[in-house]
Amino acid sequence: MNPSMTARILLNALSSTGAKAPKIAAAFEHATKIATTVRSLGTPPGAMGAAVAEALDDDRDPADDPEVQRLVTTNGFVNPELMAEVEAIAFDDFAGVCTRDRDDIVTALRAPFDVAATTLAEAYERIGDVPLEDTGAIMRRGDDIAAVWAKATAAAKVVDTITAGWAALGELTRTVPADQRYRVLRIAAVDFATWTEREFEGQKLSPWDATRAGLTFSLPTVSEYRQRVAAIDAGHAADAHQDARARNASLTNRRIEDVNP
């Protein structure tokens, strides 16, 4: 993804949810200024022709004319590859600030994330195990259920926005691989038994579906996320090892207890 767009996703997650973030906005504005300026370089239509004509009218060699030389140099910046390179450098600096403050950024996002998670849990107690899209079934519950549904819908949007910002932070700082197998772990810690039983690998659960699945929401820091992934990977490795022992025992007509661990 374009680094500017990725950064905007992160900033939107912070600003739109009211998260009290570390002061990364200034770094973002600085990067945006550089990216915007480099894309505005160039000369107005006709400027080069007018400068060359003026030099010739004065019996001067256009190649030696300062204004023509300035325009030639400026036009040299109008290069998509160069502009993209400059923008990448600018947002690399922004990413450096985010890397330094990444745990503080996650901590800031946790406040609205946790509030939204609580709202979803409370709404689930009222709405029950029904998709939020099934408004007909929900509204038949009467009373103030419309307000409960509206709060749950808004809370789900907050969780989605923050999760997108969290992923953008990981991409910007290059600290979290964009591995879609573990998307559920971005919003909740799940033990290996539950992970395999519920077949969470590769799933993209909506916040409401995660609530219906009984998951406890928890936005992880980078290190916490890595620990979650490592626990799942270790579980898979242990299962693979046990399967290998079972196959070896079967091939050698021995009990699995007798096969080397």
C-alpha positions in Angstrom: 0.0 0.0 0.0 1.1 3.6 -0.6 2.9 4.8 2.6 0.9 8.0 2.7 -2.4 6.0 2.6 -1.1 3.6 5.2 -0.2 6.5 7.5 -3.6 8.1 7.0 -5.3 4.8 8.1 -3.3 5.0 11.3 -4.0 8.6 11.9 -7.7 8.1 11.2 -7.8 5.3 13.7 -6.4 7.7 16.3 -8.3 10.8 15.5 -11.8 9.3 14.7 -11.9 7.2 17.9 -10.7 9.9 20.2 -7.5 8.0 21.1 -5.1 10.3 23.0 -2.0 9.4 20.9 1.6 10.3 21.2 2.5 13.4 19.2 3.0 11.8 15.9 0.7 14.2 14.0 3.6 16.7 13.5 5.7 14.0 12.0 2.9 13.0 9.7 2.3 16.7 8.6 6.0 17.0 7.9 6.0 13.9 5.7 2.8 15.0 4.0 4.3 18.4 3.3 7.3 16.9 1.5 5.2 14.4 -0.5 2.8 17.2 -1.5 5.5 19.6 -2.5 7.4 17.2 -4.6 4.2 16.3 -6.5 3.6 20.0 -7.2 6.9 20.6 -8.8 6.9 21.4 -12.5 6.3 24.4 -14.8 3.1 25.9 -16.0 2.2 25.1 -19.6 4.0 27.4 -22.0 6.6 28.6 -19.5 9.5 26.9 -21.3 8.5 28.2 -24.7 8.2 31.7 -23.3 11.6 31.6 -21.7 13.3 30.2 -24.9 11.5 32.8 -27.0 12.7 35.6 -24.7 16.3 34.4 -24.8 16.2 34.2 -28.6 14.6 37.7 -28.8 17.6 39.0 -26.8 20.0 37.2 -29.2 21.0 34.9 -26.3 21.7 31.2 -26.4 18.7 29.5 -24.6 21.0 26.8 -23.3 22.9 29.4 -21.3 19.8 31.3 -20.2 19.3 31.0 -16.4 15.5 30.9 -16.6 15.6 28.2 -19.2 18.1 26.2 -17.1 15.9 26.6 -14.0 12.9 25.3 -16.0 14.8 22.4 -17.4 16.0 21.4 -13.9 12.5 21.8 -12.4 10.9 19.7 -15.2 13.5 17.0 -14.4 11.7 16.5 -11.0 8.4 15.7 -12.8 9.2 12.0 -12.8 6.8 9.5 -11.2 9.6 7.2 -9.9 11.5 10.2 -8.3 8.3 11.5 -6.7 7.5 8.1 -5.3 11.1 7.7 -4.0 10.9 11.1 -2.3 7.5 10.3 -0.7 8.8 7.0 0.5 11.8 8.7 2.2 9.5 11.2 3.8 7.2 8.6 5.2 10.2 6.4 6.3 11.0 9.2 8.7 7.4 9.2 9.9 7.6 5.4 10.3 10.7 5.8 12.4 8.7 8.0 14.8 5.9 5.4 14.9 8.4 2.6 15.5 9.8 4.5 18.5 6.3 5.2 19.9 4.6 2.0 18.8 3.7 0.7 22.2 2.4 4.1 23.3 0.3 4.2 20.1 -1.3 0.8 20.8 -1.9 1.9 24.4 -3.7 5.0 23.2 -5.8 2.9 20.8 -6.7 0.4 23.6 -8.8 3.0 25.4 -11.6 3.3 22.7 -11.0 -0.3 21.7 -11.8 -1.5 25.2 -14.9 0.7 25.5 -16.2 -0.6 22.2 -15.6 -4.2 23.3 -17.5 -3.6 26.5 -20.4 -2.1 24.5 -20.5 -5.1 22.2 -20.5 -7.5 25.2 -23.4 -5.6 26.8 -25.3 -5.5 23.5 -24.8 -9.3 23.1 -26.6 -9.8 26.4 -29.6 -8.0 25.0 -29.5 -9.0 21.4 -28.4 -12.6 21.7 -26.7 -14.8 19.2 -28.2 -13.0 16.2 -26.3 -11.4 13.3 -26.4 -7.6 13.5 -27.6 -7.6 9.9 -30.8 -9.4 10.9 -32.5 -6.2 12.0 -35.9 -7.7 11.6 -35.3 -10.3 14.3 -33.5 -7.8 16.5 -36.2 -5.1 16.4 -38.9 -7.5 17.4 -37.4 -7.6 20.8 -38.9 -4.2 21.4 -38.2 -1.8 24.2 -35.0 0.1 23.6 -33.4 -2.6 21.4 -33.0 -0.1 18.5 -30.7 2.0 20.6 -28.8 -1.1 21.7 -28.4 -2.2 18.1 -27.2 1.3 17.1 -24.6 1.3 19.9 -23.4 -2.2 18.9 -23.1 -1.2 15.2 -21.1 1.9 16.2 -18.9 -0.1 18.5 -18.2 -2.6 15.8 -17.2 0.2 13.5 -14.8 1.5 16.1 -13.2 -1.9 16.5 -12.8 -2.2 12.7 -11.2 1.2 12.5 -8.8 0.5 15.3 -7.9 -2.9 13.9 -7.1 -1.3 10.5 -5.0 1.3 12.3 -3.2 -1.4 14.2 -2.4 -3.2 11.0 -1.3 0.0 9.4 1.1 0.6 12.3 2.5 -2.9 11.8 3.0 -2.2 8.1 4.6 1.2 8.5 7.0 0.0 11.2 7.7 -3.3 9.5 7.2 -5.0 12.8 4.2 -7.2 12.1 4.1 -9.4 9.0 1.0 -9.1 6.9 0.0 -12.7 7.5 -3.7 -13.1 7.2 -3.7 -16.5 8.9 -3.6 -14.8 12.3 -6.1 -12.0 11.9 -8.1 -13.1 14.9 -5.1 -12.7 17.1 -5.1 -9.0 16.3 -8.2 -8.5 18.5 -8.0 -11.4 21.0 -5.7 -13.8 22.6 -6.8 -17.4 21.7 -5.3 -20.6 23.2 -4.2 -23.3 20.7 -7.1 -25.7 21.7 -9.7 -23.1 20.9 -7.8 -22.0 17.8 -8.0 -25.4 16.3 -11.4 -26.4 17.6 -13.0 -23.2 16.2 -10.8 -23.2 13.0 -9.9 -19.6 13.5 -6.8 -19.8 11.2 -7.4 -17.5 8.2 -10.7 -16.3 9.4 -11.7 -12.6 9.3 -14.2 -12.3 12.1 -16.3 -9.2 12.3 -16.3 -7.6 15.8 -19.8 -8.8 16.3 -19.0 -12.4 15.2 -16.0 -12.3 17.5 -18.3 -11.3 20.3 -20.7 -14.1 19.4 -17.8 -16.5 19.4 -17.1 -15.7 23.1 -13.7 -14.1 22.5 -12.3 -11.7 25.0 -11.2 -8.6 23.1 -7.6 -7.5 23.7 -5.6 -5.2 21.4 -1.9 -6.4 21.5 1.3 -4.6 21.4 3.8 -5.9 18.8 5.5 -8.1 21.3 2.2 -9.5 22.6 1.0 -10.2 19.1 4.2 -12.1 18.4 3.7 -14.1 21.5 0.2 -15.0 20.5 1.4 -16.2 17.0 4.3 -18.1 18.6 1.9 -19.9 20.9 -0.2 -21.1 17.9 2.9 -22.0 15.9 4.2 -24.0 18.9 0.9 -25.8 19.1 1.0 -26.8 15.5 4.7 -27.9 15.9 3.8 -30.1 18.8 0.9 -31.7 16.9 3.1 -32.3 13.9 5.7 -33.9 16.2 3.1 -36.1 17.8 1.7 -37.2 14.4 5.2 -38.1 13.3 5.7 -40.2 16.4 2.4 -42.0 15.7 3.4 -42.7 12.1 6.8 -44.0 13.2 5.2 -46.2 15.8 2.8 -47.6 13.2 5.5 -48.3 10.7 7.7 -50.1 13.2 4.8 -51.9 15.0 5.7 -50.3 18.3 3.6 -48.4 20.9 3.9 -44.7 20.5 5.2 -44.5 24.1 8.2 -46.5 23.0 9.1 -44.1 20.1 11.7 -41.5 20.9 10.1 -38.2 21.9 
